[in-house]
């Protein structure tokens, strides 16, 4: 077995050790990320928008995504032999604050600095793409951490 086959086998084993709801969530985040990036690139090209403010929106979204990754507490469910995610009080508060501040007010926040509605829309798309990417990356890292910790504990 070569190294590439070994990596695929290991990835398949990891997938079977993760709750299907978490995998579905990651798939949805990935799809939203791709859609937002495609829409944003289309807007940049067709509307001739400035790229730097959109990149700032993407980076800000990534930071928000990192914070939102905290909305799920990942852990090992011994009876199911899977990584599962649950929401705790802190995660719920973070999610509510995100919804109130960014989702409901992103136009009002951006309009303080930018007057072009097309640019505001593009920044909103970039912000959403960044959130999806940040959440996905840190959820995947969290899953790997749980799997590594569980493997180390079980090997003792």
PAGUDO-590576 format. One line per 2 residues: number of its first residue (from 0); their letters; for each residue x, y, z of C-alpha. Coordinates in nm, 4 decimals, always signed. Each point is the difference from the previous one (the first is absolute). Example, Ala and Ser with C-alpha at 12.3 -4.5 7.8 and 13.67 -1.06 7.14 Angstrom:
# PAGUDO-590576
0 = as = +1.2300,-0.4500,+0.7800 | +0.1370,+0.3440,-0.0660
# end
This chain:
# PAGUDO-590576
0 = xx = +0.0000,+0.0000,+0.0000 | +0.1492,+0.3332,-0.1016
2 = xx = -0.0149,+0.3166,+0.2070 | -0.2958,+0.1474,-0.1952
4 = xx = -0.2110,-0.3145,+0.0507 | +0.0891,+0.0008,+0.3687
6 = xx = -0.1165,+0.3625,+0.0327 | -0.3325,-0.0797,-0.1703
8 = xx = -0.0568,-0.3006,+0.2234 | +0.0725,+0.2076,+0.3104
10 = xx = -0.2350,+0.2769,-0.1215 | -0.2751,-0.2575,-0.0547
12 = xx = +0.0505,-0.1364,+0.3499 | -0.0200,+0.3522,+0.1434
14 = xx = -0.3233,+0.0694,-0.1913 | -0.1598,-0.3101,+0.1499
16 = xx = +0.1016,+0.1253,+0.3439 | -0.1847,+0.3319,-0.0398
18 = xx = -0.3708,+0.0523,+0.0571 | -0.1907,+0.0332,-0.3264
20 = xx = -0.1527,+0.3301,+0.1173 | +0.3483,+0.1509,+0.0350
22 = xx = +0.0971,-0.1264,-0.3455 | -0.3208,+0.1434,-0.1469
24 = xx = +0.0684,+0.3339,+0.1700 | +0.3522,+0.0093,-0.1450
26 = xx = -0.1363,-0.0852,-0.3443 | -0.2539,+0.2814,+0.0208
28 = xx = +0.2676,+0.2451,+0.1175 | +0.2195,-0.1062,-0.2916
30 = xx = -0.2802,+0.0435,-0.2529 | -0.0915,+0.3436,+0.1362
32 = xx = +0.3671,+0.1012,-0.0072 | +0.0365,-0.1000,-0.3666
34 = xx = -0.3242,+0.1732,-0.0997 | +0.0944,+0.3223,+0.1813
36 = xx = +0.3484,+0.0060,-0.1545 | -0.1377,-0.0580,-0.3511
38 = xx = -0.2632,+0.2715,+0.0484 | +0.2624,+0.2377,+0.1388
40 = xx = +0.2458,-0.0583,-0.2838 | -0.2847,+0.0514,-0.2480
42 = xx = -0.0917,+0.3295,+0.1682 | +0.3629,+0.1164,+0.0082
44 = xx = +0.0412,-0.0678,-0.3720 | -0.3387,+0.1237,-0.1245
46 = xx = -0.0335,+0.3023,+0.2309 | +0.3699,+0.0939,-0.0087
48 = xx = +0.0130,+0.0151,+0.3804 | +0.3053,+0.0764,+0.2122
50 = xx = +0.1511,-0.3201,+0.1354 | +0.1636,+0.1209,+0.3282
52 = xx = -0.3255,+0.0747,+0.1890 | -0.1392,-0.3353,-0.1107
54 = xx = +0.3139,-0.1779,+0.1243 | -0.0350,+0.1819,+0.3326
56 = xx = -0.3588,-0.1290,+0.0166 | +0.1228,-0.3520,-0.0710
58 = xx = +0.2674,+0.0195,+0.2706 | -0.2467,+0.1494,+0.2495
60 = xx = -0.2382,-0.2822,-0.0843 | +0.2764,-0.2513,+0.0634
62 = xx = +0.0534,+0.1446,+0.3471 | -0.3734,-0.0108,+0.0685
64 = xx = -0.0013,-0.3599,-0.1257 | +0.2718,-0.0898,+0.2483
66 = xx = -0.2144,+0.1464,+0.2798 | -0.3073,-0.1805,-0.1320
68 = xx = +0.1852,-0.3310,-0.0096 | -0.0294,+0.0252,+0.3773
70 = xx = -0.3786,-0.0416,-0.0304 | +0.0528,-0.3767,-0.0259
72 = xx = +0.1757,-0.1873,+0.2765 | +0.1544,-0.3104,-0.1531
74 = xx = +0.0464,-0.3160,+0.1990 | +0.0188,-0.3771,-0.0190
76 = xx = -0.3196,-0.1988,+0.0492 | +0.1233,-0.3347,+0.1319
78 = xx = -0.3269,-0.1842,-0.0626 | -0.0166,+0.1097,-0.3658
80 = xx = +0.3784,-0.0076,-0.0473 | -0.0230,+0.3338,-0.1829
82 = xx = +0.0956,+0.3639,+0.0307 | -0.3159,+0.1987,+0.0741
84 = xx = -0.0717,+0.3689,+0.0354 | -0.2258,+0.1655,+0.2537
86 = xx = -0.0822,+0.3621,+0.0640 | +0.0605,+0.1401,+0.3461
88 = xx = -0.1148,+0.3268,+0.1566 | +0.3116,+0.1936,-0.1052
90 = xx = -0.0404,-0.1272,-0.3565 | -0.3652,+0.1020,-0.0050
92 = xx = +0.0865,+0.3502,+0.1236 | +0.2700,+0.0370,-0.2682
94 = xx = -0.2466,-0.1102,-0.2677 | -0.2698,+0.2435,+0.1167
96 = xx = +0.2484,+0.2903,+0.0123 | +0.1214,-0.0881,-0.3498
98 = xx = -0.3554,-0.0072,-0.1338 | -0.0928,+0.3299,+0.1635
100 = xx = +0.3155,+0.1885,-0.0884 | +0.1174,-0.1308,-0.3341
102 = xx = -0.2901,-0.1638,-0.1790 | -0.2658,+0.2566,+0.0831
104 = xx = +0.2251,+0.3071,-0.0149 | +0.2772,-0.0748,-0.2506
106 = xx = -0.1351,+0.2542,-0.2492 | -0.0226,+0.2699,+0.2659
108 = xx = +0.3498,-0.0811,+0.1279 | +0.1600,+0.0074,-0.3458
110 = xx = -0.1902,+0.3096,-0.1154 | +0.1890,+0.2127,+0.2546
112 = xx = +0.3142,-0.0394,-0.2125 | -0.1302,-0.0939,-0.3447
114 = xx = -0.2800,+0.1650,-0.1941 | -0.0134,-0.2259,-0.3094
116 = xx = -0.2783,-0.2588,+0.0521 | +0.1699,-0.2447,-0.2407
118 = xx = +0.3196,+0.0131,+0.2031 | -0.1949,-0.0478,+0.3242
120 = xx = -0.1670,-0.3077,-0.1505 | +0.3378,-0.1385,-0.1114
122 = xx = +0.1471,+0.0589,+0.3462 | -0.3011,-0.1799,+0.1510
124 = xx = +0.0628,-0.2989,-0.2275 | +0.3701,+0.0032,+0.0903
126 = xx = -0.0828,+0.0231,+0.3700 | -0.2301,-0.3023,-0.0310
128 = xx = +0.2637,-0.1957,-0.1955 | +0.2589,+0.0804,+0.2674
130 = xx = -0.2363,-0.1109,+0.2773 | -0.0626,-0.3326,-0.1757
132 = xx = +0.3709,-0.0592,-0.0596 | +0.0984,+0.0949,+0.3565
134 = xx = -0.2665,-0.2221,+0.1521 | +0.0896,-0.2903,-0.2273
136 = xx = +0.3733,+0.0157,+0.0646 | -0.0352,+0.0213,+0.3767
138 = xx = -0.2702,-0.2682,+0.0095 | +0.2274,-0.2340,-0.1962
140 = xx = +0.2912,+0.0806,+0.2316 | -0.2263,-0.0649,+0.2994
142 = xx = -0.1110,-0.3354,-0.1423 | +0.3624,-0.0999,-0.0590
144 = xx = +0.0881,+0.1031,+0.3543 | -0.2811,-0.2141,+0.1445
146 = xx = +0.1008,-0.2979,-0.2159 | +0.3686,+0.0352,+0.0940
148 = xx = -0.0827,+0.0348,+0.3709 | -0.2335,-0.2983,-0.0133
150 = xx = +0.2575,-0.2123,-0.1850 | +0.2670,+0.0924,+0.2543
152 = xx = -0.2335,-0.0793,+0.2906 | -0.1080,-0.3331,-0.1486
154 = xx = +0.3586,-0.1084,-0.0724 | +0.0908,+0.0214,+0.3704
# end
